[in-house]
Structures are given as C-alpha cells and as structure tokens.
C-alpha cells in the first residue's frame, strides 16, 4: 500500500492532508509539458519530440491567409470538440432531449456558448423577439408587461454562474459505471457570464401583494415549461438574462430571455421566459412532482430540492484520454457548488485513502466553476483518481456510498458524489465505482 | 427620480462614484451590489392577454376552465392522440408509463407513473393542456383534456368507469401518492 502510494505521488504545492508522499518538483516546467500533451487528446505525442516538418517554412506562411468573417468559428482542426446529444423521441420531437458540454476537451472555467449544454422538453422555439413579451401578474399590485426593448433600458448586472441540470451525472446512477467521457457523464453543467435585469426590480415595480410566497415561471417553448420558485429566491438573486458571454442569449439557452436562478437546478432556470405569476403556494407542475423529485427507499420523495450540491470532476486525465508515458502530468478539473464559493478541492490518487489539496485558480466566483490543478507523477502503475470539493458553507462532496444510500437504487437526480477514474498500467482510463 | 438631460454632469458624477464604490468593496461582479430601482417601463396587460396566458392550474383547481369529459370519450381521444407514444392503455414506449405501479414506491423496485407517483390530478390537466400531444401542443379542447384525464385516472383504478371530470370533480380526486412528498423548499 505504501509503495503504491509513493508511486502515485501527488506533487502537492499547497497544504496536504492524509499520508500522501510529497515529491519536490519544478511545477512550472511540469505544467508546460503536461499541457502540450493533452490538447483534446489528439496530440498525444506532442511536446516531447520536435516536429521535423517544422524545420521547413510551413505552407500557411507562404500565401495570404483567409479573409475576415462576420462571425467566427473554431479551427476546423477542433471539429471533434462538440456536444454529444440524444433524443428519446426522434420521430415525434427530435428536439426533446439533451446535449452535453465536452468538459474533457475544455479548459478554464467559461463554457463557449455553442458548447453550453442543452435540455429541451420539446425542441428550441424560433422566437421573434419583436413579438415576445414577459407578463408579471398574480399576487401583485399592478400586473405588468415587458418586452425586449423596455427591458433593455433597465439597469443590468453581469454574473458568472453555472447552470446544471438536475439530471446531470445521472449516468453514474446505474448498476454499472458508464464508460464514457466527462461530458457524457457530467456534461449537463456549463458556465456563462450572464447579463440581464434583476427580477426583483420588475417585481418591485409590479408591487408584491400580501400572501405572496412563490412564483410560477413559464417558458414560451412548445412544452410551455413551468416551474414554481420560492419568492425569497426571486428577490435574492434571480435575473432575467438577456445576454450570455456578451452576446444575446443563444436560442438553445432561452432567446430572447431566460430566468437565471444561480446555484439552483437547471430546469427551474426557465428558458424563453414569458410569464411570472406570483402565487401563495407552489403550483405543483409536472417537472416539480413527477420529475426532479428524489425518491427515498421508504417510498417518500424529497420535493423542491433546489440547491445543487457541492461537486468536482477531474477533467484531465479522464475517460477517453490515455497516458502514453510515465512521468509528470498536471491533474486538472472543475469544482462548483450551489451554495456559494469553492473553498478547497482535494485530490486522491489512491481511491480516497489519502488526499492532497489542489491549487485553486482564481477568480473564485460564487456558484460558478472553479478550476483546480495539481502536478502528478505517474509511474506507470494502476491508480484511482478522485477529487473532493468543499464549499464556503462547509459542505463536503459526498462519497458514492454516502450519496446513493439516501435514495432508491438508480435515483438519477441531483447526483454529486465523488467521481473515480481508474488509470490502468497501460495508461488507459475507465470510470469506476469506488 | 431620474436625471434629466440638463443634469448630465450629475449623472456622470453618480456613475463615477458607483465605480469607485464597486472597486473598493468587491473583488468581482458576482459579489457586486444589485440595483434596486428601475425606470418603470412596464405596460398594463389587457384582460384578454391575462385570460389567454393565465392557464396554469394549482392543486386547488383555481382557473380550471368550463367543460367536461368522461372515460369513454377519453379512450377515443387517447387512441387518436396519445397512443402512438404512450402505448395501449397507458404503457408503452418511447414515453414514460402513465399507468401502474401503485404501491410500488417503497418496494425496492419502484414504478413511477401518473397513478403511482403524481400527487395531484390537476397537474395532469395542466400538463396535458399545455404540452400534449408533443407533435401538436395546445390543440386539444378543454373537453378532450378532461376526458383523457378521466380515462388515464380510470386505467389506474383511481376513478370509476362512470367518472366525469370537470372543474369541480378533478380537484377532488385523491391521488394515491398525495402524501408521498417531503417539502425540502425550506431545508
């Protein structure tokens, strides 16, 4: 055991916990080597052997390049980096289903808008913004209607937040671990800089009447998606988001306006927002009763479990990557919590027997992805990599056993337990339950 | 409240003060303070707009429309509009099952259906009217929605063959899992 631990030494640069061996290293150099070897898994041998062709003047230096474009797209060489998607209703509604952010191919913390996950209940509506209105009514002093033109004249705020589907990581709820990528398992979570109008401003103008406790939010898609939200959350930090990463919200994300409820399950962040009805009680819509409720072994279900749990995923190395040589690597991943900021991420290379603190990359935003990194020396033997996040409220990401024992077998919502990646002696990587 | 054009200097001063304040007190946008007053640009909705858009139905049944439907009528609606996805008698692919599983939730092999899991019959009306059938949402008449509710509730053994669903009877239906949920909204 001790031998294996030493051979999988995490090269900790921060404080350490547990009994992990510490090996001194040149951190900067190792990061350079690792990063050049891990670009989308497609340049697996890069960074060590120089490219002989580079000794000649490359073709792209000997003729004029391409002209400008009105709207840019990624390099054609990045074509494999895209969202996997699936629909269970291909014949009647191919837009019902989800697509997933390929975290195994991404870096940093902001999800490109075109790679933000999707979850639609009857496809993406083609909304003419000139004909779209937002109605606020119910238990208010005076009902109000807004459109994009009027909302664009309101004071705005920008916030960097994740949106995560309550069904994210559901692939890890099955009897056997799914052998698929980080995106395939955990890709229903994405981060954007959202800009829009605080919903509290609009409700203050409408005037909240006595007895108001909840609101019902409704979308303008062909599922007319509805969810109930406590009024306290609406007045705390809810936003009518008009912009995503600086441009108008994408159609898949609710164009021309969506509800943003920082840290709360994605389904409540109603896209294509058309109506807010202030009510005295929850409406008990389909998606807050039959879906996204968490069934316990005793037959009772937890309802209105809104805030998403503290969570982290190692994105490199992970399923689909292959370690092609022993030596230094940089482990990296993302951590987030619906309760606030990430305060610590611990990494284990021995299946949770010992832990080392990862380095957290700033800025650390509340209810957003925090990137973590840790140099790691792989000596070519089997290892099980795990990460465990702790947030500023002291919430600790649970083990698989601690999480799953609360619910019936297969309960696939709100899954945030510790992900384990097994590294085999040949450098291949699999998803394991540990 | 809002500065007019001639007060532009004052506006600029306010903006500068706000920037200084933000820099001094917050490290990032996520912790910046939120504006509390807007320019009051909302318009009053017409009664027709309110009536057309206010279609959500809570457990009390408030807002349920006029109309009614029985089990036999619902069987016809179901065969014509629902069965392709939901299968004969409420069980089939690709859609989730609508029927069965009552009493199974604590069995270790739970089956979640309208009959076994949904706490309120009003939710069924609300959802079917707004979202079903998937290939042509919001095309069923209120009578058809009441009828298909009667049919699916009857398939589950929750209402008798003679049941008629309308604004009065639907909220009275006691679903088997009515008390099966624990409210975590304040936990």
Interface residues (C-beta under 8 A of the other chain):
Chain A: X88 X89 X92 X93 X96 X121 X122 X135 X136 X137 X142 X143 X144 X145 X146 X150 X153 X154 X155 X157 X158 X159 X160 X161 X193 X197 X198 X200 X201 X202 X204 X205 X206 X216 X218 X222 X223 X224 X225 X226 X230 X237 X274 X275 X277 X279 X281 X282 X283 X284 X285 X286 X289 X290 X293 X295 X297 X298 X299 X300 X301 X302 X303 X304 X305 X306 X363 X365 X366 X367 X368 X408 X409
Chain B: X27 X28 X29 X30 X31 X32 X34 X35 X36 X37 X38 X39 X40 X41 X42 X43 X44 X45 X49 X50 X53 X54 X56 X57 X58 X59 X84 X85 X94 X95 X96 X105 X106 X107 X108 X110 X112 X114 X117 X118 X119 X120 X122 X123 X126 X127 X130 X131 X133 X134 X135 X137 X138 X180 X181 X182 X183 X184 X185
